[in-house]
Amino acid sequence: MTISTLDWIIIIFFLVLFAGIGVYVSKQAGKDSKAFFLSGRNMPWWLLGVSMVATTFAADTPNFVAGVIREDGVFGNWIWWSFLLTGMLTVFFYAKLWRKSGITTDLEFYELRYSGKSAAFLRGFRAIYLGVFFNIVIMANVCLAAIKIGHVMFGFTTFQTLFIASIVTVIYSTLGGLKGVLLTDFVQFIIAMVGSIWATVHIVNMPEIGGISKLLSTPEVASKTTMLPDFSNPELLIPLLIIPLAVQWWSVWYPGAEPGGGGYIAQRMLAAKDEKHATWAVLFFNFAHYALRPWPWIIIGLASIIIFPNLDSLQAAFPNLEASFVKNDLSYPAMLTFLPAGLLGIVITSLIAAFMSTISTHLNWGSSYVVNDFYARFIRKEASDKEQVLVGRISTVVMMILAALLATVLEEARDAFNLMLQIGAGTGLLFILRWFWSRINPYSEIAAMVISFGIALFFFINGKMDVPMIELAGHWQLVFGVVATTLGWIIVTLLTKPTDENTLNSFNSLIFGNESKFKGFGMKILGFFCGVIGVYCTLFAIGNFIYGKTLLAFGLVAVTVLCGLVIIKSFKANR
């Protein structure tokens, strides 16, 4: 494939722009650690919301969705659509609580909510476990997508792709801090959406596809278009709909969809101007992430079935790509090779932007853990603000290098997704209840973390064996992990002492004041259900407009509007 001069001009222009933003805000970001990691706590909801969406639009996301479409069909996306419930729980129950806490990172919560050496240990350990090791796995998965895109689009080697893709991201992440990330995220999100929609329109109208009607009527594609699995087929219904909606959303910790909020979502809420801005930011994120953004990727995934009907056709199209990288998630970048000059430059820029927005957030988020919750807490408590910013910048570079190295041993986006689900299985309910159930203590969290990781490690090793010790489908492995981990941490909770009463009283006073923890729960629950229904109705409405089912689509839009009115009423009732 040939990249035209026009394409290169577009790509280079935006790379220089992103780096320039980092340089522009570097002086302000370097003032102190709070400016570097929280941008002064004065960010508006729309900028934070867009940043959350941009972060979850990683370079691997369209690859992942296209791979799911080819393997299971549109309804296969319920494995991640189900996390909308998690997000809406954060909107109505936890966004205000996080902002009220006034902490710098969500890991500070441990010493705010718990007491003693066990709380300090938990904070320090999670800083390294999540901020470094787990974070590197996430970034490596994004880097894997960059490797595939780099080879398909440019013919780059693995090293060339990772070096070029990382250098600009590291520049503005290390210089600009969170504000640099937020501003570049805003630009990157616009580019990403324009690029993905424009690319979809062009691909659908290619002679080989023949328009949306012909695409959807092609037998191989038509069987993949339903948004709900066949309810008479338990082999599909249970793993792709029932388990995600009945078990996965509340029980599994997953980056960007943490039960009760957490990670970079919590970081954005903590950077908001106030509680109202924190709440609206998360609401916008969930609406855009689940309803507005997926359909271009879905349509391109469906179109790829016609152009590349199987893995052999993908391998034949890219004979120089290592066979281990030729999976169904390669179909998305493969389809982009059909784009004309100019549009190709915009789409490539959008994919680079998607990569950079996700990596930059994870670098800033991970380094905030390293600095605030490990270095300044345990290594050098007297560290100055300048020193903390320096450590944050050094850790940013180191984590990028480690993530790039790990990416060279991964194979497919879905494998990493499933592994991360299994590692977090069973911990979710704890994160939901710890704000309200006073019996939960540091040992509860330690038990949940150890048990879930041990089970995930066992199943991972078991799956790599020539003769597995246990033959168990992936979705039942998840259920086993949820049940075992949940029972384990509940038993530990009941057998150990609760947190010191003074610490609990101080926590409750800060977060809830003199009001009941459960004030306004009725309206919050109503708002939660309306939020879930409204977003799903928007998602299905867009799909039905594309499928030509206009009457049904307008009916779903009407339900969305009604749900929106109830949500606004819920917000007013819980000011």
WOWO-V21888 format. One record per backbone hydrogen bond with DSSP energy under -0.5 kcal/mol. NH is the residue of the N-H (numbers start at 1). CO is the residue of the C=O. Records with the same first field share a line. If there is no record, write none. Layout:
BEGIN
NH=CO, CO
END
This chain:
BEGIN
4=2
8=4
9=5
10=6
11=7
12=8
13=9
14=10
15=11
16=12
17=13
18=14
19=15
20=16
21=17
22=18
23=19
24=20
25=21
26=22, 23
29=25
30=26
31=28
36=32
37=33
38=34
39=35
40=34
41=38
42=39
43=271
48=44
49=45
50=46
51=47
52=48
53=49
54=50
55=51
56=52
57=53
58=56
61=58
62=58
63=59
64=60
65=61
66=62
67=63
68=64
69=65
70=66
71=67
72=68
73=68, 69
74=224
75=226
76=73
77=74
78=75
79=76
80=77
81=77
82=78
83=80
84=81
85=82
87=83
88=84
89=85
90=86
91=87
92=88
93=89
94=89, 90
95=90
98=94
99=95
100=96
101=97
102=98, 99
108=105
109=106
110=107
111=108
112=108, 109
113=109
114=110
119=115
120=116
121=117
122=118
123=119
124=120
125=121
126=122
127=123
128=124
129=125
130=126
131=126, 127
132=128
133=128
134=129
135=130
136=132
137=133
138=134
139=135
140=136
141=137
142=138
143=139
144=140
145=141
146=142
147=143
148=144
149=145
150=146
151=147
152=148
153=149
154=150
155=150, 151
156=150
161=157
162=158
163=159
164=160
165=161
166=162
167=163
168=164
169=165
170=166
171=167
172=168
173=169
174=170
175=171
176=172
177=173
178=36
180=176
181=177
182=178
183=179
184=180
185=181
186=182
187=183
188=184
189=185
190=186
191=187
192=188
193=189
194=190
195=191
196=192
197=193
198=194
199=195
200=196
201=197
202=198
203=199
204=200
205=201
206=203
209=206
210=206
211=204
215=211
216=212
217=213
218=214, 215
221=218
222=218
223=219
224=221
225=222
233=230
234=232
236=233
237=233
238=234
240=236
241=237
242=237
243=238
245=241
246=242
247=243
248=243
249=244
250=247
251=247
252=248
253=424
254=252
257=254
261=258
265=262
266=262
267=263
268=264
269=265
270=266
271=267
272=269
273=43
278=274
279=275
280=276
281=277
282=278
283=279
284=280
285=281
286=282
287=283
288=284
289=285
290=286
291=287
292=287
293=288
297=293, 294
298=294
299=295
300=296
301=297
302=298
303=299
304=300
305=301, 302
306=302, 303
307=303
308=304
314=310
315=311
316=312
317=313
318=314
319=316
321=318
325=322
326=323
327=325
330=327
331=328
332=329
334=330
335=331
336=332
337=333, 334
338=335
339=336
343=341
344=340
346=342
347=343
348=344
349=345
350=346
351=347
352=348
353=349
354=350
355=351
356=352
357=353
358=354
359=355
360=356
361=357
362=358
363=359
364=360
365=361
366=362
367=363
368=364
369=365
370=366
371=367
372=368
373=368, 369
374=369
375=370
376=371
378=374
379=374, 375
380=375
383=380
388=384
389=385
390=386
391=387
392=388
393=389
394=390
395=391
396=392
397=393
398=394
399=395
400=396
401=397
402=398
403=399
404=400
405=401
406=402
407=403
408=404, 405
409=406
410=407
416=412
417=413
418=414
419=415
420=416
421=417
422=418
423=419
424=420
425=421, 422
426=251
427=424
428=251
431=427
432=428
433=429
434=430
436=433
437=433
438=436
440=437
444=441
445=441
446=442
447=443
448=444
449=445
450=446
451=447
452=448
453=449
454=450
455=451
456=452
457=453
458=454
459=455
460=456
461=457
462=458
463=459
464=460, 461
465=461, 462
472=470
476=473
477=473
478=474
479=475
480=476
481=477
482=478
483=479
484=480
485=481
486=482
487=483
488=484
489=485
490=486
491=487
492=488
493=489
494=490
495=491
496=492
499=438
504=500
505=501
506=502
507=503
508=504
509=505
510=506
511=507
512=508
513=508, 509
515=512
519=516
521=518
524=520
525=521
526=522
527=523
528=524
529=525
530=526
531=527
532=528
533=529
534=530
535=531
536=532
537=533
538=534
539=535
540=536
541=537
542=538
543=539
544=540
545=541
546=542
547=543
548=544, 545
549=544
550=548
553=549
554=550
555=551
556=552
557=553
558=554
559=555
560=556
561=557
562=558
563=559
564=560
565=561
566=562
567=563
568=564
569=565
570=566
571=567
572=568
573=569
574=570, 571
575=572
END
